[in-house]
Amino acid sequence: MNGPPSLKVQALRALLVGGICAGGGCAKPASFAAPSAATTPAVSRSQALAEPRATRAAPARPIAESTASAALATEISGATANAAESEPHPAPPIELSTEMPYKLYERVIPAGEVYAAGLEEELARWNLGGSGDPAHPANRVGFHPGTRVIVDLPHPPRRLPERTPRDRRSGKPRPVLSQESLLAQARKYGYWPFRLCFEEAASADRAVKGGATQMRVRIGANGRVQQTRVLQSELTDADVPPCLARRFERLRFTPAPARSFDTTFEIELYPGDAPLPRRQHPKQAPAALQENPGQLLPARIHTALQTEEQAIERCFADALARDEKLWGRLELRLELSAGGSCTQIAEHDSRFPDRAAVECVVDALRRVRFPEPAGGPLRFIQAWRVGHLQPIPEVNP
């Protein structure tokens, strides 16, 4: 309400003020002029005291006054509400973080292979992201981001009892290795070693397909694996079956059997629903160094990106306005020439759910003037994360 009040509001305001102040029963607002001495008769103190009390009392408020007051209050409150609604509301802040850049295939992997594998699975979930679309892979019932590992005994050893026998008096299990406990221990202690064999190959080559591998195993009287031999394998990567054999030889089964025996295990490995982040295979490292000789200075890249920081934030803010359940990681691969010009920008490992946001960020990066990389052409990764990691949908029993 920046303009003058309407005629209706002025009329109601005049009626209200006149009704309230009739008979001298209220104080005049400061905007009204005080009456002059010529128009106000002088009254002595004795006359004022002698005047009957009833003549000084303010008359009862007329009905018109109450109606005018309510109408004016309604008019003003409605106009104020409309003015408040017309004012632009600031956009709520978004959860957006910018990662530090790193050279292509030189992402830091933490120590501890099992711990690192767990973080790789989490990164794979970030790269896949999520949205409000029920058809998105992360929203499907049965979504399984990690590598699937299935261990079985197609031909259980006959020398072992099928189940662990129990003592007749106490009911406690006897210290005897059974077919049941043999399979349970192979599944429990072989899960991560077998999974790591497959993921080492799958992270270097996404064309690797899963399948079953049958392995002949000899278990000694001390419970240790004495010998392994791969019988057949459906895996497309030739390095995985020997890796499975080496990992199997590290296992130990308890309680130790009375004597050694041979048995056949079947190990099935399949990729998870969230593709693994790509790593550089050790055999490819020397060639990669020659193809990517430039030196990466993260601080200088960060300074260059600040020129389009607000534009990039708007890209993600617009995406969240389209889908409030959107979350994920956008990973882009940038290639700089020796002179610093950006020759290529493309999404690398991520599959960000909003394609318009991806194109928007790519357009913003094309306007950035990057510094000349020392040492020659440079390939590096720049990534952003929006929202937070969502829980995996539960499978109803």
N, C-alpha and C positions, 0 to 999 in steps of 0.2 A: 504494500500500500504506500507507494511513494508519491502519488498524486494527491490533489485536494479531496476531502471527503465529498461523497455524493450529496445531492440536495436532500435526499431522504434522511441520510444520517445527520445533516445539519438541522433539519426540522425537528427530528426526534431529540437531538441534544438540547436544542433551545427549549422544547417543551419540558424535558426532564429538569433542566436547571431552574426554569421558571416555577414549576410545581413544587420543587423541594424548598426553594427559598421564599415562597409566598408567606407573607405575614412576618418576615424577619426572623424566622425560626432557624436559620442556618447561617454560617459564615460565608461571605462572598469569596469566590475564588480570586486568586491574585490577578487574573486577567481582566477582571471587572474594575472600573474606576470607582473610587470611594465617593460617596455623596458629599456635596459641598455644604458649608455652614449656612448658606442662604436658604437652602431648601430644607434643612433639618431644624425643627423648632427646638429651642433650648428648654430643658427640663431640669428643675431644681432637684436636689437630693431628697428633700421632704416630699415633693410631689411624686417622685418615683417610688418612695417607700409607701406613700399613702394610696398609691394606685392599687386597685383590687388585683389580687393574684390571678384571677381568671382572665382578666384582660391582657395579661402578659404571656399567657400560655399559648403555644403554637397550635393552630387549628389542626384537626385530624387530616392526615394525608389523603387527598382525593384518590378515587379509583383510577382516574386518568394518569395520575403520576406513576402508580405501580405498573400499569400497562406499558407506559412509555419507557420506563426504566428497563423492563424485561425485554422489550423490543430492541432498545438500543444495545443492551448487552449481547443479545443474540446476533445483531448485525455486526458488531465489532468483533466478537469472537469468531464468527464465520469468516470475516474478511482476513483476520489474523491467521487462521488455519490455512486459508487458501494461499496466503503469501508464504507461509512456512513450507507448504507442499511444493510451491513453485521454485523454491531455492534449490540449486543442485546439491545433491548429497555426495560427499567424497567416496570414491570407490574403496571397498575394504581391502586391506593389505593382503597380498598373496604369499603363500609359502614358496619362495623361489630361492635357490642357492646355486651359485656358480662354482664349478669345480676348477681346480688348478689344471692348466693344460699339461699334456705330456706327449712325448714323441710317440709316433705310431708303433705299436707293439712293445712299448717300454713302460707299460703300466706297472706300478710297484705291487708285487705280490708278497703278502706277509709271510713270516716264517711259520712252520707247522703245516704240513700238507692237509690234514683234516680240517684244521681251523681255516686255512686259506680256501679250501673247497666249499666250506659253509658260506664264506663271504662271496665267493663266485656265484653261488646259487642265489644269494640275495641280490647281487648286482644283475643277474639274469632276470630276476623279477622286476627290478627297476627298469631295465631296458624294455621289457614287455609292457609295463605300465598297466593302467586300468581306466575304465570309463563307466558311464551310466548305461552303456549298451549291454543288454543281457547276453548278447551273442559274443561279447569279447571273451577271449580265452581265459582271462583271469577270473571271470564271473561264472564260468561253467562248473557245475557240480562234478567232482572228481578231478579237478585241476591238480596236476602233480608237476611242480616246476623242476624237481631234481631228477637225476638219472634213475631209471628203474632197474633194480637189481633183484633177480629171482634165482635162488639156489635150491636145487632139488637132488634127490637120490633116485634116479630111475630104476636102479637095480640094487636094493639095499643088501649089505653084506650078511650072508646067512650065519656067519659065526657069531654075530651079535644078537642078543635078544631084541625083540621088536620094541618093547618098552622097558624102562628101568624097573627091575624087580624091587619089591618092598619086603622088609623084615616082617615076619608073621606076628611077632610079639609086639614090637614097638610101632609098626606101621610106617617107619621111616624108610626112605629109599636106600637101597644098598649101593655101595661104591662099585658099580659095574657100568661100563660103557655100553649103551644101547643104541639101536638104530635111531631112535627118537632123539637122544641127547647128542649123537654125532651130527645129525642134520641141524639141530638147534644151534650148536656151537659153530658150525660152518657158516650159518646165516648171520649169527651175531658178530663173530670176529672176522668174517670175510667180507662183510658188506662194504666198508670203506675201502679196504685194499682193492677189491674188484672194481668198485666204482671209480677209483682214481685211475686205474689202468685205462678204462674207457674214456674218461673225461680228458685225459692227457692227449688222446688222439682226436677226440671230438672238438676240443677247443682250438686245435690247429687246423682242422679240416672239417667243415660242417657237412661235407658230403658223406662222412662216415655213417653207416647204417648199423642198427643193432641186430642182434640175433643170439643164437644159443651156441655154447661151446661145451663139448664133452671132454672130460679129462679123467684119465686113469690115475689113481692115487694109491700109494702104499703107505700105510700108517704103521709105525714100529711099535714094539712092546713098551716103549717109554712114552708113547702118545704123540711123538713128533712125526711129521711127514718126512719120509725118507726119499721118496721118489715121485715125480709127476710126469705125465706124458699126455700131450694133447692128441686126442683121437680124431676130432673133426670140429670145425667152427664155421659158423655162418657170418662172422664179422668180416667186414670189407677191409679193415685195416690190419695188415699182417703183423704189426707190432703188438697188438692187444693180446692175442692168445699166449705168446711167450711171457708177457707181463703177468697174466693171470697165473701161469704155472709158477713163476718166481714168487709171487705173493702167497700162493697156496703153501709153498714149502716153509713159510715162516709160521704157519699155524701149529698149535699144539692142542691135543684133545685130552680131556680128563673125565673120569679116572682112566689111567692107561689100560689098554686091553691086556688080556693074559698073554697074547702073542700077536705078532704082526699079521696084517691082512690087507688085501687089495679090494678096492671098490671104485665105482665110477660116479663122479659128480657131474651135474649139468648146471652151467652158469649162464643165465640169460641177462643180457644188458641192452637197454633201449634208451634213446634220448628222452629227456623230460619235455614238458610242455613249454618251458621257457628256454630258448636256445642259449647255450653257454657263451659267455664273452670270448671273443677270439684271442688266442695267444699265438705268439710266433714259435714255430717248432724250432728246437735247437739246431736242426740241420739247415734251417733257412737263415740263421743269424748273420753269417758273414756277408751274404748277398744283400741283406737288408741294410747293413751299415753302409755299403757302397751306394745304394739307391737313396738313402736318406742322410746325407752328410751334414746338413745344416745344424747349427747349434740353437737349441731352444732356450730362450730367456723368459721364464714365466712372467716376471714383473713387467717387462716391456709389452708382452702380449696383453696382459691385464690392463695396462694403461691405454693401449690402442682400443680395446673393447669398450672402454668407458665412454667413448664418443657416441656409441649407439646403445648404451645401457638402457636408457628409458624406452627406446623403440623396441628393444628385445622384451622388456617387461610388459609392454603393451601387447605384444604378440601372445604371451602366456595369459595375460589378464583377459583378453578377448576370448581365448580358448576356454577359460574357466567360466566366462559368462555364457558360453554356448553349452557347457556341460560342467556343472558344479562338482561332479564326482570324478573329474579328470585328475589323474596323477601319473607320474612316470618320469623317465629320464630321456633327455634328448642328447644324443652323442653325435657330433659332427666331425668329419675328417676334413681338414684344410690342408691344401698344398700351396706353398709359397715358392715362387721362383727365386733365383739368386738376387734379383733386384727388389724383392719384397712384394711383387704383385701377386694377388691371389688367383691362381689358375684353376682351382677346382674346390668346390664345397659340396659335400654329400653326406647323408646320414650313414653311419658306420654300423655299429652293433645294435643300436636301439631300434625300436619299432614304436615310436611315439604315436599314441592313438589319434591325435588331431593333426591331420595332414596340412591343414591350412596354417596352423601354427608353425610347422616345420618350414614351409615355404616363406612365411613371414620372417622367421629368424634368419634364414639363408639370404633373403633380400637385404636385411639389415647388415649382415656380415659383408656383403659385397660392397657396401659403402665405407667400410673400415679401411684405413690406410695403415697397413702393418709395416713394422720396421724391416729393413733388409737383414735376413738371417746371415750370421757369420758362418763361413765354411761351405756355403752352397745351398741348393734347394732344400726345403724343409717340409716334412709332413708331420702334422701333429693333430692331437685330439682335443676338442673343447666340448664340454658337456654342461648341462643344466639339469637340476632336479626340481620338480614341481609337486607340491603336496607331500604326503608321507605314505610309507609302505602300508598297504591294506592287508588284513588277515586273509588267509586262504579259506575259501568257502568250505564249510563242513559238509561231510557226506552223511545224510540222514540214514540211520540204521534201518 
